[in-house]
């Protein structure tokens, strides 16, 4: 898919990967980019960096009706949406100690928001001949996240949803890519609870290096041009995923050893 003259919506565009993607879409010749974020001022700052071809909106992606309203207003005021990037996310360490509400909130942001976006944009995209969904998941969606149960589960669900959409709507012109990076230099972990036992060892996600958002955005653009499903800015993730699939029990044993080496207590 080429990005010239397209209309794109980017959630979580106030910083990090979302901001980098919005800037890249503009550089690639998009007609208009709608920058959304829970932090409306940050979204407006991103739009200000793009100027004439961007607008901003405060958006809590956990509110499905807000996503539907955004899509309806965008299509009425600007035009049909060609690209929807479901990128908003956050970190919250913990597991069985967290309430069901905390788990549910992460599912709302990391999975149901992708579903709400798909439900809102796919019918119009099909009528216009096609469109693109770029969903940010995580390497945790292919592997796991040892220090956060709800993060691991919600990101697995996000990958599963993206697979389902690609299978069921691909022949109707809907292209789907799912972004699964490890550590990226963003604000997502700023308010995350730290592991109970601190060590000098690198965290799970940063073990293979921390990437810049601009590099990750470049990987996304390349994948969209090739209409490739998996976007893996850390190439090591593909190897780990293959090892997991080839011998699940061996992979689980290795992850337990890795967890002990990182110094995580029971989540």
C-alpha positions as CSV (number, residue, x, y, z in Angstrom):
1,X,0.0,0.0,0.0
2,X,1.2,3.5,-0.8
3,X,0.5,6.3,1.6
4,X,0.1,9.2,-0.8
5,X,-3.2,11.0,-0.5
6,X,-4.5,8.8,2.3
7,X,-6.4,9.7,5.4
8,X,-5.0,8.1,8.6
9,X,-6.1,7.9,12.2
10,X,-3.3,7.3,14.8
11,X,-4.2,6.5,18.4
12,X,-1.5,7.1,21.0
13,X,0.0,9.8,18.7
14,X,1.1,12.1,21.5
15,X,4.5,10.5,21.8
16,X,6.7,7.5,20.9
17,X,5.7,5.2,18.1
18,X,2.4,6.9,17.5
19,X,4.0,10.3,17.0
20,X,6.8,8.8,14.8
21,X,4.1,7.1,12.6
22,X,2.1,10.3,12.3
23,X,5.2,12.2,11.1
24,X,6.1,9.4,8.7
25,X,2.6,9.4,7.2
26,X,2.9,13.1,6.6
27,X,6.4,12.7,5.0
28,X,4.9,10.0,2.7
29,X,2.3,12.3,1.4
30,X,-0.8,11.5,3.4
31,X,-3.7,13.9,2.8
32,X,-4.6,14.1,6.4
33,X,-3.6,12.6,9.7
34,X,-5.9,12.6,12.8
35,X,-3.6,12.5,15.9
36,X,-5.4,11.2,18.9
37,X,-4.2,10.5,22.5
38,X,-5.6,10.4,26.0
39,X,-3.3,13.4,26.5
40,X,-5.0,15.9,24.2
41,X,-2.2,18.5,24.6
42,X,0.4,15.9,23.4
43,X,-1.8,14.9,20.5
44,X,-2.1,18.6,19.5
45,X,1.7,19.0,19.8
46,X,2.1,16.2,17.3
47,X,-0.4,17.7,14.9
48,X,1.4,21.0,15.3
49,X,4.6,19.4,14.1
50,X,2.7,18.3,10.9
51,X,0.7,21.5,10.6
52,X,-1.5,21.8,7.4
53,X,-2.3,18.1,7.0
54,X,-3.1,17.1,10.6
55,X,-5.7,17.6,13.3
56,X,-5.9,16.3,16.9
57,X,-8.4,14.8,19.2
58,X,-8.4,13.8,22.9
59,X,-9.4,10.1,22.9
60,X,-9.7,7.4,25.5
61,X,-9.6,4.2,23.4
62,X,-11.2,2.3,26.2
63,X,-14.5,4.0,25.3
64,X,-15.8,2.2,22.2
65,X,-18.4,4.9,21.5
66,X,-15.7,7.6,21.4
67,X,-13.9,5.6,18.7
68,X,-17.1,5.2,16.7
69,X,-17.9,9.0,17.1
70,X,-14.3,9.9,16.0
71,X,-14.6,7.7,12.8
72,X,-18.1,9.1,11.9
73,X,-17.0,12.7,12.4
74,X,-13.7,12.2,10.5
75,X,-15.5,10.6,7.5
76,X,-18.2,13.3,7.5
77,X,-15.7,16.2,7.8
78,X,-12.6,15.0,6.1
79,X,-13.3,11.9,4.1
80,X,-13.1,8.1,4.2
81,X,-10.4,6.7,6.5
82,X,-7.8,4.7,4.6
83,X,-5.6,3.7,7.5
84,X,-6.4,3.2,11.2
85,X,-3.5,2.7,13.5
86,X,-4.5,1.3,16.9
87,X,-1.4,2.1,18.8
88,X,-2.5,3.4,22.3
89,X,-1.2,1.3,25.2
90,X,0.3,1.4,28.7
91,X,2.2,-0.8,31.1
92,X,1.2,-2.2,34.5
93,X,3.3,-4.8,36.2
94,X,1.6,-7.5,38.3
95,X,-0.4,-10.7,38.1
96,X,-2.8,-12.5,40.4
97,X,-2.3,-9.6,42.9
98,X,-4.1,-7.2,40.5
99,X,-7.9,-6.8,40.5
100,X,-10.0,-8.2,37.7
101,X,-10.8,-4.6,36.9
102,X,-7.1,-3.9,36.3
103,X,-6.9,-6.8,34.0
104,X,-10.1,-5.7,32.2
105,X,-8.8,-2.2,31.7
106,X,-5.7,-3.5,29.9
107,X,-7.9,-5.7,27.7
108,X,-10.1,-2.7,26.9
109,X,-7.1,-0.6,25.8
110,X,-4.9,-3.3,24.2
111,X,-7.6,-5.5,22.6
112,X,-11.2,-4.2,22.6
113,X,-10.0,-0.8,21.3
114,X,-8.7,-2.6,18.2
115,X,-12.0,-4.4,17.8
116,X,-14.0,-1.2,18.2
117,X,-11.8,0.5,15.6
118,X,-12.2,-2.4,13.2
119,X,-16.0,-2.4,13.7
120,X,-16.1,1.3,13.0
121,X,-13.9,1.5,9.9
122,X,-14.1,-1.8,8.0
123,X,-17.6,-1.4,6.5
124,X,-16.7,2.0,5.0
125,X,-13.3,0.7,3.8
126,X,-15.0,-2.3,2.1
127,X,-17.4,0.1,0.3
128,X,-14.5,2.2,-0.9
129,X,-12.5,-0.8,-2.1
130,X,-10.2,-1.5,0.8
131,X,-8.2,-0.1,3.7
132,X,-5.4,-0.8,6.2
133,X,-5.4,-1.6,9.9
134,X,-2.0,-1.3,11.7
135,X,-2.4,-2.7,15.2
136,X,0.3,-2.3,17.8
137,X,0.7,-5.4,19.9
138,X,4.1,-6.4,21.3
139,X,6.6,-9.2,21.3
140,X,4.7,-10.1,24.5
141,X,1.8,-11.1,22.2
142,X,4.0,-13.7,20.5
143,X,6.1,-14.7,23.5
144,X,5.0,-13.4,26.9
145,X,5.6,-10.7,29.5
146,X,6.8,-12.3,32.7
147,X,6.3,-9.4,35.0
148,X,2.8,-8.5,33.8
149,X,0.0,-11.0,33.4
150,X,-2.6,-8.6,31.9
151,X,-0.1,-7.2,29.5
152,X,0.9,-10.6,28.2
153,X,-2.7,-11.8,27.9
154,X,-4.1,-8.6,26.3
155,X,-1.2,-8.5,23.8
156,X,-1.8,-12.2,22.9
157,X,-5.4,-11.3,22.3
158,X,-4.5,-8.4,20.1
159,X,-2.4,-10.6,17.9
160,X,-5.2,-13.2,17.7
161,X,-7.7,-10.5,16.8
162,X,-5.5,-9.2,14.1
163,X,-5.1,-12.7,12.7
164,X,-8.8,-13.2,12.6
165,X,-9.4,-9.9,10.8
166,X,-6.7,-10.7,8.2
167,X,-8.3,-14.0,7.5
168,X,-11.9,-12.9,7.3
169,X,-11.5,-9.6,5.6
170,X,-8.4,-9.9,3.5
171,X,-10.3,-10.9,0.4
172,X,-12.5,-7.9,0.8
173,X,-9.5,-5.5,0.5
174,X,-8.7,-5.1,4.2
175,X,-5.0,-5.3,4.9
176,X,-3.8,-5.9,8.4
177,X,-0.3,-5.6,10.0
178,X,0.4,-6.2,13.7
179,X,3.5,-4.5,15.3
180,X,5.3,-6.7,17.8
181,X,8.5,-5.0,19.0
182,X,10.4,-5.6,22.2
183,X,11.7,-2.5,24.0
184,X,11.2,0.9,22.3
185,X,12.2,4.2,23.8
186,X,8.7,5.5,24.7
187,X,6.8,6.7,27.7
188,X,4.9,3.5,28.2
189,X,6.8,2.3,31.2
190,X,7.1,5.6,33.0
191,X,4.3,4.8,35.5
192,X,4.8,1.1,35.6
193,X,5.4,-0.6,38.9
194,X,9.0,-1.9,39.1
195,X,9.9,-5.5,39.9
196,X,9.9,-6.3,43.6
197,X,13.6,-7.4,43.4
198,X,15.9,-5.0,41.6
199,X,19.0,-6.4,39.8
200,X,21.6,-5.1,37.5
201,X,20.4,-7.5,34.8
202,X,18.5,-6.0,31.9
203,X,14.8,-6.3,31.8
204,X,13.1,-8.9,29.7
205,X,12.0,-6.6,26.9
206,X,15.3,-4.6,26.7
207,X,17.5,-7.7,26.5
208,X,17.9,-7.3,22.7
209,X,18.3,-3.5,22.7
210,X,16.1,-0.5,23.0
211,X,15.0,0.9,19.6
212,X,14.1,4.4,18.7
213,X,10.4,5.1,17.7
214,X,11.5,6.5,14.4
215,X,13.2,3.2,13.4
216,X,10.1,1.3,14.4
217,X,7.9,3.6,12.3
218,X,10.2,2.9,9.3
219,X,9.7,-0.8,9.9
220,X,5.9,-0.3,9.9
221,X,6.0,1.7,6.6
222,X,8.1,-1.0,5.0
223,X,5.7,-3.7,6.2
224,X,2.7,-1.7,4.9
225,X,4.2,-1.3,1.5
226,X,4.7,-5.0,1.3
227,X,1.4,-5.7,3.0
228,X,3.1,-8.0,5.5
229,X,1.3,-9.2,8.6
230,X,4.0,-9.3,11.2
231,X,6.1,-6.3,11.9
232,X,9.2,-7.3,13.9
233,X,11.6,-4.5,14.4
234,X,13.7,-6.8,16.7
235,X,14.5,-9.7,14.3
236,X,15.4,-11.9,17.3
237,X,11.6,-12.1,18.1
238,X,11.1,-14.3,15.0
239,X,13.7,-16.7,16.2
240,X,12.2,-16.9,19.7
241,X,8.8,-17.4,18.2
242,X,10.0,-20.3,16.1
243,X,11.7,-21.9,19.1
244,X,8.5,-21.6,21.1
245,X,6.4,-23.2,18.4
246,X,8.9,-26.0,17.8
247,X,9.2,-27.1,21.4
248,X,6.8,-25.4,23.8
249,X,7.9,-27.2,26.9
250,X,11.5,-26.5,26.3
251,X,10.7,-22.8,25.7
252,X,8.7,-22.7,29.0
253,X,11.7,-24.2,30.9
254,X,14.0,-21.6,29.3
255,X,11.7,-18.8,30.2
256,X,11.6,-19.9,33.8
257,X,15.4,-19.8,33.9
258,X,15.4,-16.4,32.2
259,X,12.9,-15.1,34.7
260,X,15.1,-16.3,37.6
261,X,18.2,-14.6,36.0
262,X,16.3,-11.3,35.7
263,X,15.5,-11.5,39.4
264,X,11.7,-11.2,39.2
265,X,9.8,-12.3,42.3
266,X,6.4,-13.9,42.0
267,X,4.2,-11.5,40.1
